[in-house]
Amino acid sequence: MGKLCVYLETTMFNRYFEDGREFAKETKLLFEQMKSGNIEGFTSLAVLEELENAPEPKRSDMLNLIPAYGVTVWQVEQAAYDLADLYIEMGIIPARFRMDGVHIAMAAINNMDSIISLNFHHINKLKTKTATEIIHRMKGYSTPYICTPMEVIENETGF
């Protein structure tokens, strides 16, 4: 198996700086494994737009994670917006949370192994996982696993 390629959704950048919150330690471990080359991290301009809304200094701190950990940033393709609109049409993602759908779509159209998210409202939940998988298969896209950082980081024993 090659290097794991993951799409980082907005919550990952937030949680990195929320010490003491659930999953903060695992989020930092995920970033460290990207830095060490075990995992390849990707994100999109959609995430950067959301990070821009954060107050300083957290905004700058979150944006600085991208070069510090070698995260590749993609332009958002029209196909991602179209796929997100299909999620909305099918009742998977609420219209006012279209960007959550764009994140899932970007991971799918770019053949990611997984999308890492701590958004348990619209992204990392059973309904979204199962319904988007069906849509991706019907449209000929890959189906990235929607998961938490704990599901992709390797612990000290390598498992």
N, C-alpha and C positions, 0 to 999 in steps of 0.2 A: 504494500500500500504506500502511495506517495504521500507527500506533505498534505496535511489537512488544510483546505481553503475555507475560510469562514467570513461571512458578512457580519459586521458589527453594527447593530442597530443602536439608536441614540441612547438607550438606557445603559449601555455598557460604559460609555464615556462618563455619564453621570455617576454611576455607582463606584467607579474608580476612586472618586474623591469623597465618598460617603462612609468613612471609617465607622465601624460599629454597626452598620446596617447589614441585614442579611445579604449574603452573596458578595460582600465587598472584598473579602479575602480571596475568594475564588476568581473574582474579576481581575484582581491584580495578578494572580497566578497566570491567568489566560494571557494578559499582556506580556508578562515575563516570558511565556513560552513562545509568543510571537517574536520577541526580541532575540531569543536564543535560536530562532529558525525552525522550531518544531511545528509551528502553525503559521500559515500565511494569512494575514488580516487584510480585509477589504471593507470599504464603506463607500458612501456616495455623497454627492453634493446635497442631497436631501437631508442627510444627517447633519452636515455642516450648517445648513440653513436653520435647523432646529437648535443646534448648539449656539448659534449667534444670538438667540433670544435669552440666553442665560446672563445673569448679572456678572460683572467683573468682581473679583479676579477669576472666578470659576470658569467663565467663558474662555478666557485665554488659556487657563490650565487644561481644560478639556481639548481645545484645539491643538495645543502643543503635544498631546499624546500621539497625534497622527504622525508627525515626523520622528518623534522620539522612539516609537515602536515600529516604524516602517510600514504603516498602514497605507495601502493604495486607495486613492480616492477616484471614483468614477463619475462621469457625467451621468445624469439621469436620462435614459433613453425613452423615446415616445412609447416603445413597447411596454415599458414598466408602468407608465401612466394608464395605458390601455388595459393592461392586466389588472391593475389596482381598481380601475373602474368596473371590471368584470366581477371582482370580489364584492364590490359594493352592490352591484346589480343582483348578485346571488345572495345577498344578505349576510355575507361573512364578516365584512368590515363596515362599520357605520360611515356614511358619507363624510361626516365632519372629521373623521380620522383617516382620510384618504392616504396621508403620508405613511401610516402604518402599513397599508397595502402596498405602497410604492417600495418600502423596504423589503417586504417579502418577494415582490416581483423582481426587484434588482438581484436578489440572491438566486432566484429561479432562472432568469434569462442569462445570467453570467455563470451558470453551472457550478454554483458553490456547493460544497459538501454540506454546509449548514449555515443557518442564520442564528446568531447568538443574541438572545433577547431576554430581558427581565420584565418585559411588558406583558403582564398576565391578564390584561383586560382585553386586548385585541389581537395580539400576535401569538404569544406562547400559551395557547389553550387548545384543548382537544378539538373543538369545532373548527377552529382555524386550520389546525394541522391536517385534519382529515379532508376538509372541503377544498383547501388549496391544492392538496395532492391530486385530487380528482381533476381539478381544472388544469393543473400543470400537465398531467398526462394527456388530457384531451387536446391541449394546445401544442404538445410536442416539446415542452420545456422539462428541464430536470426538476427533481423534487428535493430541494435541500431540507435537511432535518431542522426543524425549529426546536431549539433547545437552550438550556442554561449553560453558563460557563463550566459547571461541574461535570457536565456530560461530555466535554471535549478535552479538558485538561488532563494531563497525565500526572499521577501522584508519584511519590518517591520510588515506588516499586515498578513503575512503568505501566500500570494497569488502570 
